Amino acid sequence: MTKLGLTGVIFVKLDDFSPRVACVRGFWTGTCSGSTDVSFGVNIRGVAGPLFSSAAVQATILSVAPASTGRAAQSLRAQLSLIKGPIVTIPPQTFSAEFSETGKAQVILSGRRLLTGDFELIGLEESIKGKYKPSLINTDSMKPSPGADAKGFVALSDGRGTQLECVYSLIRSTGRGDGTCADNQRNTYSLVFD
């Protein structure tokens, strides 16, 4: 303005500031995104009156970052319900399972029996039988959950004779899914990730 020989004042007025943050829980980590809508108007006034006026100018600022959990390792919890076998009850007995980010899994069955093992997630198109040799469960009987983008297999043992195998599918972004487990005591369980 000085180079043009003009004298005046520029007014910038913030009309709207609307920040938003949304977080989505994933299988192991979450993702948070933040956005801000900013709307402002510009007025330039000279000695003789208004020189320039603009309507609101809008801009959106977007940011995406992994969510921090504050824990070194995360786990996904699941519930097993006994649905078939010699000790089925009504309502069915339920047991807890935990799948850790490190690839370790554990299930606590009746009698406080702790079974541990390793699991792996693979793509829906991959063959479980091509990677593992299941002996207690038919991996081909697993029907993927609606929206599932991964499937998995886990073999667990208590080291004293009890064995359990599970096959399941899930949605990686939410950690939701289901499957079936079978043990060497002729029991079948439904598996639901919660």
Secondary structure per residue as TSV (DSSP state, phi and psi in degrees):
chain	resnum	aa	ss	phi	psi
A	1	M	-	360.0	-35.6
A	2	T	T	-65.0	-40.9
A	3	K	T	-62.7	-30.6
A	4	L	T	-88.5	-1.0
A	5	G	T	75.9	24.8
A	6	L	-	-100.6	148.6
A	7	T	-	-125.9	133.8
A	8	G	E	-178.2	-172.8
A	9	V	E	-132.1	137.9
A	10	I	E	-104.4	124.7
A	11	F	E	-108.6	125.8
A	12	V	E	-115.7	118.7
A	13	K	E	-114.8	124.8
A	14	L	E	-77.8	114.0
A	15	D	E	-89.4	-36.2
A	16	D	E	-151.3	137.8
A	17	F	E	-137.6	108.6
A	18	S	E	-125.8	89.3
A	19	P	E	-81.5	147.6
A	20	R	E	-141.0	142.5
A	21	V	E	-131.1	132.7
A	22	A	E	-133.6	133.7
A	23	C	E	-120.8	141.2
A	24	V	E	-123.5	126.1
A	25	R	-	-75.7	131.6
A	26	G	-	-107.5	-175.4
A	27	F	S	-63.2	-48.9
A	28	W	S	-114.0	-35.7
A	29	T	-	-134.6	159.2
A	30	G	-	-105.0	171.7
A	31	T	E	-130.2	133.5
A	32	C	E	-114.6	140.2
A	33	S	E	-128.1	141.8
A	34	G	E	-127.3	142.8
A	35	S	E	-141.6	153.0
A	36	T	E	-135.3	127.0
A	37	D	E	-95.8	124.2
A	38	V	E	-119.7	130.9
A	39	S	E	-129.9	128.3
A	40	F	E	-144.7	157.4
A	41	G	E	-118.8	152.8
A	42	V	E	-124.1	130.5
A	43	N	E	-128.3	133.7
A	44	I	E	-117.6	124.8
A	45	R	E	-118.4	131.4
A	46	G	E	-102.4	-173.7
A	47	V	T	-62.5	-38.0
A	48	A	T	-88.2	-2.5
A	49	G	E	132.3	-165.8
A	50	P	E	-62.7	133.8
A	51	L	E	-103.9	-32.7
A	52	F	E	-156.8	141.6
A	53	S	E	-144.7	135.6
A	54	S	-	-119.4	153.4
A	55	A	-	-73.8	176.8
A	56	A	-	-60.4	134.7
A	57	V	E	-103.5	129.5
A	58	Q	E	-112.9	146.0
A	59	A	E	-144.8	147.8
A	60	T	E	-121.0	130.3
A	61	I	E	-111.7	128.5
A	62	L	E	-124.4	140.3
A	63	S	E	-140.9	139.2
A	64	V	E	-129.4	133.9
A	65	A	E	-148.9	152.4
A	66	P	E	-65.0	143.8
A	67	A	-	-80.2	139.6
A	68	S	-	-90.3	133.9
A	69	T	-	-104.0	-16.8
A	70	G	S	76.8	7.1
A	71	R	-	-121.4	148.3
A	72	A	S	-71.5	-43.1
A	73	A	S	-129.7	142.0
A	74	Q	-	-110.1	161.1
A	75	S	E	-138.7	157.6
A	76	L	E	-114.2	132.1
A	77	R	E	-99.9	148.5
A	78	A	E	-142.0	163.8
A	79	Q	E	-125.5	133.6
A	80	L	E	-105.3	132.1
A	81	S	E	-118.9	126.0
A	82	L	E	-72.9	114.6
A	83	I	E	-114.2	-14.7
A	84	K	E	-155.5	138.4
A	85	G	S	142.7	-176.9
A	86	P	T	-71.4	-15.4
A	87	I	T	-122.4	31.1
A	88	V	-	-70.8	138.2
A	89	T	-	-125.0	166.2
A	90	I	S	-122.5	120.0
A	91	P	S	-67.0	161.4
A	92	P	-	-67.0	147.9
A	93	Q	-	-66.8	142.6
A	94	T	E	-123.4	148.9
A	95	F	E	-136.6	157.8
A	96	S	E	-101.1	144.1
A	97	A	E	-132.6	153.1
A	98	E	E	-139.1	130.4
A	99	F	E	-114.8	116.4
A	100	S	E	-91.8	154.9
A	101	E	T	-60.5	-21.2
A	102	T	T	-79.1	-4.3
A	103	G	S	93.4	7.3
A	104	K	E	-99.6	146.4
A	105	A	E	-133.8	153.9
A	106	Q	E	-146.2	147.8
A	107	V	E	-134.0	137.4
A	108	I	E	-108.3	111.1
A	109	L	E	-94.8	179.5
A	110	S	G	-56.7	149.6
A	111	G	G	78.0	15.4
A	112	R	G	58.0	33.3
A	113	R	E	-78.8	122.1
A	114	L	E	-96.6	118.4
A	115	L	E	-108.1	136.9
A	116	T	E	-129.0	157.4
A	117	G	E	-177.3	-174.9
A	118	D	E	-111.2	147.9
A	119	F	E	-133.0	165.7
A	120	E	E	-147.8	140.8
A	121	L	E	-96.9	136.6
A	122	I	E	-134.5	169.3
A	123	G	-	-68.2	155.5
A	124	L	T	-60.9	-30.0
A	125	E	T	-81.7	-13.2
A	126	E	S	-79.6	154.9
A	127	S	-	-95.7	126.3
A	128	I	S	-69.0	-40.9
A	129	K	T	-64.6	-24.5
A	130	G	T	-71.6	-20.2
A	131	K	T	-108.0	-29.4
A	132	Y	-	-130.2	168.4
A	133	K	-	-120.7	73.8
A	134	P	-	-62.7	139.2
A	135	S	S	-119.4	-14.3
A	136	L	S	-108.1	-19.7
A	137	I	S	-133.5	144.8
A	138	N	-	-87.3	104.7
A	139	T	G	-68.3	-22.2
A	140	D	G	-73.1	-16.4
A	141	S	G	-79.8	-9.0
A	142	M	-	-73.4	124.6
A	143	K	-	-103.2	123.5
A	144	P	-	-59.7	142.6
A	145	S	-	-64.2	153.0
A	146	P	T	-58.3	128.8
A	147	G	T	83.1	-1.9
A	148	A	-	-63.2	142.5
A	149	D	-	-126.6	9.2
A	150	A	E	-153.8	157.8
A	151	K	E	-134.7	163.4
A	152	G	E	-147.7	165.8
A	153	F	E	-141.0	139.8
A	154	V	E	-139.9	138.3
A	155	A	E	-118.1	125.9
A	156	L	E	-125.1	155.3
A	157	S	E	-151.1	152.0
A	158	D	-	-96.8	0.8
A	159	G	S	78.6	0.8
A	160	R	S	-127.0	18.5
A	161	G	S	117.5	-22.7
A	162	T	-	-84.7	129.5
A	163	Q	E	-127.7	150.5
A	164	L	E	-144.9	136.3
A	165	E	E	-126.8	140.3
A	166	C	E	-132.1	143.4
A	167	V	E	-127.5	138.5
A	168	Y	E	-155.8	165.6
A	169	S	E	-130.7	155.1
A	170	L	E	-157.2	168.3
A	171	I	E	-97.8	115.2
A	172	R	T	-58.9	-39.2
A	173	S	T	-68.0	-26.7
A	174	T	T	-111.5	-20.0
A	175	G	T	75.3	14.0
A	176	R	E	-94.0	144.5
A	177	G	E	173.1	-175.8
A	178	D	E	-156.2	172.7
A	179	G	E	-175.6	-160.4
A	180	T	E	-136.6	145.7
A	181	C	E	-127.9	153.3
A	182	A	E	-141.1	142.3
A	183	D	E	-114.1	174.7
A	184	N	T	-86.0	16.8
A	185	Q	T	-107.8	15.0
A	186	R	S	69.3	29.6
A	187	N	-	-105.4	144.8
A	188	T	E	-120.2	139.6
A	189	Y	E	-127.4	146.0
A	190	S	E	-90.3	142.8
A	191	L	E	-118.2	125.2
A	192	V	E	-130.4	124.2
A	193	F	E	-83.4	130.8
A	194	D	-	-117.9	360.0
